[in-house]
Amino acid sequence: MNQAVLTLACLTLAFSAMAEDVTYRKDIRPLWEKRCAECHGSASPYLGEFEENKEKHKEADEGPRMDTYADLLFFVAWPDTGALMRRLDDGKNTKDGKPGNMYKKLGKTEEARQQNLSLFKAWIGEDAWTMKKKGDISKEELLKIKAKY
């Protein structure tokens, strides 16, 4: 086996191990605090209140509250299934190729956005990254969500 193939194999194994170890506490929470907390922190409204006064909250630059693991999972699994993925996606998973409205918030450069998107995908699970909404997603698809604490 030549050196390049061996190096590539080692890097692939290392990345796979790293992806499996992505957790909310260690990886997602610090990223969320840096990139998302300003608009989705503890002062933000819970999802139901946000939905009732959506325009008012948008004008105030407030998104729905996502400051805990449980609150963030609302936007991954249920009740707002796939919302996090639809908002953060880079457009590679959409029919029109448009990125989600929060993709640009993942970083100041395209490289940073792609790196942070990869972290979210590894946390949720590559097989669980979906644009589907509640009612369109199967139980089997929901069970693919990793989202380790």
N, C-alpha and C positions, 0 to 999 in steps of 0.2 A: 504494500500500500504506500503510495507516495505521500510526502509531507503535507501537501495541500489538502488532500482528501482526509487525512487524519485530523488536521486542524479543523476543517469544516465539520467533521463528525463530532469532535469535542465541543465546538461552539454550539452546534445544534442540540446536543445533550444538555449542555449548560443552560441554554435558553429555555429548553423544555422544563428543566428542574426549577428554574427561576419562575417561570409562568405558573407552575403548580403552587408555588409558595406565596403568591400575591394574596395579601389579606387586606381587609378594611383598615384595621388598626395600624399596620406597618406601612402600607403603600397608598391606599385610596384616601384615607382621612387626611394625611399631610398634603396630598395633591389637591383634595377638595378644599382644604383651608386656604391654600394659596390661590386657587383659580376660581372657586365657586362661592365661598362663604360670604363674600360681600353682598351678594344678592339673594342667597338662599340660606342665610344663617338663622339664629334663634329669634331674631326680631321679625323675620318673615312670617307670613300667614301659613297655616296648615293648608293642605291641598283643597279641602272643601271651601274654606273661606276665600282662598285665592280664586277658585272657579266662580264663586258668587260675585266677586268684584274684580274680575280679571283686568279690565281696562284701567281701573284706578291703581291697581298694583303695578301694572306695566309702566304707567306714567311715573310712578314713584321708584322705578327701577328695582322692584321687588319681584322675585320669583317665588314659587312655593317653597316652603321650608323643607330642608334636606339635611339638617345639622346632626342627625343621629343615624346610626346604622339602619335602624328600623324605618325611619322616615325616608332614607335613600332607597331602601328596597321597595317602597311604594311605587317608585318610578322605574323599577326593573321588572318586578314580578307581578305585583297586584296592589292596589286597584288600577293604577295607571300603567298597565303592562307595556313594556318596551319604550316608554317615554324617554328614559335616559339614553337609550341606544339611538332612538330617532333624533334626539337633540344633539348628541355628540358625534354622530356618524360623519365621516368625511365625504360621503356621497357615493362611495364605491358599492354601497348596498341599496341604493335607491334607484327607482326606474328612470328618474330624470337626471341623475348624477349630481344633484345639488346636495351640498353638505347640510347638516342640521344647523339650526339657528344658534347653537351654543358651541359648535365646533371651533369657531375662531377664538373662543375664550380659553381653549385648552393650552394655548401658548402664544408667544409673540412671533415665533417663526413657524414655518411649515414643518421643519424638522422637530421642533418642540411639540407641536400639536400632534404629529404622528407618534412620537414617543409616548406622550401622555394618553393618547387614544389606545395605543397598544397595551398600556398598563390597565386601563379600564376593561378592554376586551379580555385580557388574561384573567382579571378578577371575576368578571361575569362568566367567562368561558367562551372560547371561540365558537363552539357549536351552539351556544345559547344567544349569541349576538343576533338580534332580530329586529325588524322594523314592524312586526306584527303588534296589533292591539288586542286588548282583552276581548274575548269572543272569537278571535281569529287564530289564537294560539292553542295548541293541544297540550294536554297534561304531560305527555312525553317530552314536548319541547320545554315546558316550564321546569321539568325535573333535570334538565341539562344545566340549569343555572348553578354556578358554583358559589360565587359571592361569599367567600369565607370571611368570617369575622376576624 
